Amino acid sequence: MTAKTLVRLLAASALALAALAPLAGETAGQAAASPVVFSGRVIDTWQGEPVPGAVIVLTETRRRDGSAIMGVTDDEGRFAISDVPPGPSHVRVSRLGYVDLTQVLDIQAGQDVEVAVVPKPVLLEGIEVYVDRLADRIAVLPYMASTFTEAEIKLAPDLDVASYLNSQPGFEFVSCFDRGPETGLFTRPRDCIRTRGAIVQRPRIYVDDAPAFGGVRELATLPSTETYRIEVIRGCAQIRVYTISYVEGAATRPGALVPIIC
């Protein structure tokens, strides 16, 4: 290679790098763009009414710390998710009784989006009937009971059922053994509950009306975003959890409720 050819190659490389520099600067600028608040409203596409309890998830976008980005609509169907990278994102909206919706939105500061979801009228009616039956079953018991609804559970910052319950006023998971060695054959730390007005009790736990043999540890594996309803019956120390998929099945295939035996 002659000296003249080498000079030409170096000059061409310099020009190419100069041409790429603005693009590199633009990419770096986009990456360094300040996070924004992604806000909006979810409505029923048929009635135009707000849809509370809808879960909004950015399925392919993460925060700078790697955490997932999600939110839940309030009673007016509104949501506000902070610390969201601006730009196009795949947004999934899901709510029991409605068709899941996924679309790409260009998220920018100051915008307020409106998302319409399509209802499943038969399923919505079945859910209402099923939940009324659950409430009637609880009402006839001679014990105090606390009920936590889907919207309450999803709006809480806790990501699993055990953490959610433990954060509620007048309720906590405690050790069943206050004395004795830290470890032992029968020791099960924090497998008992203390509720307002009740002594420490080891609860019987049911998930979708079936015994949860994993106890409190099993509750810790249940995502709060997949939970529709929680019932805590204080007098007979029962915790009953109903998942969204179970409630959907019960609403479409109605049957007799399993009796609560204390």
N, C-alpha and C positions, 0 to 999 in steps of 0.2 A: 504494500500500500504506500502510495506516494504521500509526501507531506501535504501537497495541495488537496488530495482526496480526504485525508484525515481532517484538515481544516474545514472542508465542506460538511463532513459528517457531524463534527462538533457544533457547527453553526446550525445545522438542521435540528439537532437534539435540543439546543438552547431555545429555538423557536417553538418546538413542540412543548417544552416545559412551560414556556411563557403563555402558550395558548391554554394549557391545562390549569394554570394557576388560578384564574377567576373561578373555574368550576370547583376546584378544591376549596377555595375560600367560601363559596356558596354552601357546599356540603357541610363544612365545619360550622358555618353560621347557623344552618338548620339544626344541626345536632346540639348547638349551644342555645337554641331558642328557649326562652323561659316557659316553664309549664303554665298551663291555663286551667280555668275552671270550666268543665264541660257540664252545661246545664240545659234543661229542657223539660218537656212534659210528654207523658204518654197518655193517649186517649183511645177510647173505644171507637173504631172506625164506623160502626153502625149508628151509635147514639151520640157520639161526640162527647161522651162523659169521661171524666178522669179514671184512670186505672191505677188504683193503689197496690202496693206490694209487687210491682213488676221489677224484675231484676235486670239491670243493664250491665253488660260485660263487654269490655274491649278485648276481643279474643286473641288478637295477634299483636297487641301493644303492651309493653311493660313500662313501669316507672324506672327511673335511673337506678334505683336500688334493687331492681328486679322483681318488685312486688306486683301482684295482679291488680288490675284496675276494674272496679265494679262499684255499683251503687244500687239503691232501691228507691222506688217512688213513694212519696208520702200519701196522705189521704186525698190530696188534691192532684195526685198523679205527677207531681213535680220531683225532679232529682237535681242534684248538684254534686259533681264529683271533682274533687280538687287534685292538683298536682298531675295533670294530664299532659303528655307531650303533644304539642300542636301538630296538625297535619292529618292526612288520610288515615282512618282506622276502621277496621271491621267491628261493627257494633251489633251485639245480639241482645234482643229484648225478649224476655220470657215471663210468662205468668200463667199459672194454672187456670184453665178455662179459656185460654186464647192460643192462637197459632203462633209458634215461635217466629220471630222476624229477625233476619240478619241483613244488614246493608252497610255500605261503605260511606262514611261521613267525613268530610274535611273539617276537622275540629279546629276552631280558631277562637281567640279571645273575644269576649263580648257577644258571642252568638247565643241564641236561645232556640233550640230546635224543638220541633213538634213531631212526635212519632205516633202513627196510628196502627193499632194492632187489631186483628180480626177475631171476634169472639166465636166460641163454640156454644151456642145457646143451650143445647141439650145438656152439655157437661156442666155449665154454670148452674142450671136449675138443679141438676143432680147433686152438686156440691152443697148447695144451700140446704137441700133436704137432709143430706147426710150429716152436716154439721149441726142442724137443729136436733137430730136424733142423738148425737153425742152429748149435746147440752142437756137434753132431757134425761139421759142416763145418769149424768153427774148430779142433776138437781134432786133426784129421789134418794141419794145417799145421805145417811145421817152424819156426815162428816164435812168439815170445811174443805174446800178445794180451790185451787188457783188455776186459772186457764190462761195460757199465753198463745196469742194468735199469730198467724203468718206474718203480718206486717210488723208486729212488735219484735218478733224473732229476727227478721231480716234487717230491720233498721238498727239493730244492736251491733256494736263493733266486734262482738265475739264470733269466732268462726266455727265453733262446735257447740253441741247441745249442753255438754257438761259445763263448759265455761260460761255459757249464757245463763244457766240456772244458778251457778255459783255467784254470779254478779247481781242477782236480784235481791232487793231488800227483804230481810227476814228469812233468808234461805242461804244455807252454806253446806258444803260437803266437809265432813270432819272425820277424824279417825274413830274407828269403833272401839279402840282400846286406848284409854288415857294413861294407863300405867303398864309397866312391864317392859320387856326388851323392845328395841326398835324393830327387830326382825324376829320372826318365829313362825311356827307351823300355821297358826291360825290368824296371824296379823294381816290385815288388809287395809293399809293406810287410806284414809279419806273415802271409805266405802260406805259410810253412814251419812245421814243428813240431820241437820238441825233446822227446824222451821219455827217461826214465831208461834209461841204458845204450845210447843210440843217438845218432848224430851228427845234425846239423840236416838235415832232409829236406823236400822239397816233397811233400806227400801227394797221393795220388789219392783223391778223395772220391766216394762213391756214396750216393745217397739212394734207398731202395727198390730196391736192386740196379741202378740206372741211374746212369751217370756224371753227376756234378754239375759242369757246366762253369763254374759261378759260383765254385767253390772255397770258400775260407773265408768269403767274403762271403755265399755262399748258405747256409752253416750259420748265419750270424748272422740270417737271415730265418726260420729254422725255430723255432717256439715249443717250448719244452721240454715244455709241457703237452700237446702233440700228438705227442710222441715216445715210442715204446714201447721202443726198444733202440738202443744204440750199441756198435759194435765198433771197437776201435783195434788194428790189426795192426802191431806195431812194426817187425819186420824188413823188411817190404815197404812200409812207410809208407802204409797204407790206413786210411781212416776210413769206416765203413759205418753209415748211419743208417736206421732203419726207423720209419716213422710208424704211428700207431695205425690209420688208415684202411687202409693197405697190409696190415698184419698181419691185420686183420679179413678183408680180401678173400682173402689167401693161406690163411687158416684155413678159409674156407668153400669155396674152389675150389683144392684142393691140386694142386700140379704140381711138376715137377722144379726143384730149386734151381739158380740160376746158379752155375757153378764160380767159385771165387776164384783168380785168376791173379795171381801176384806178379811 
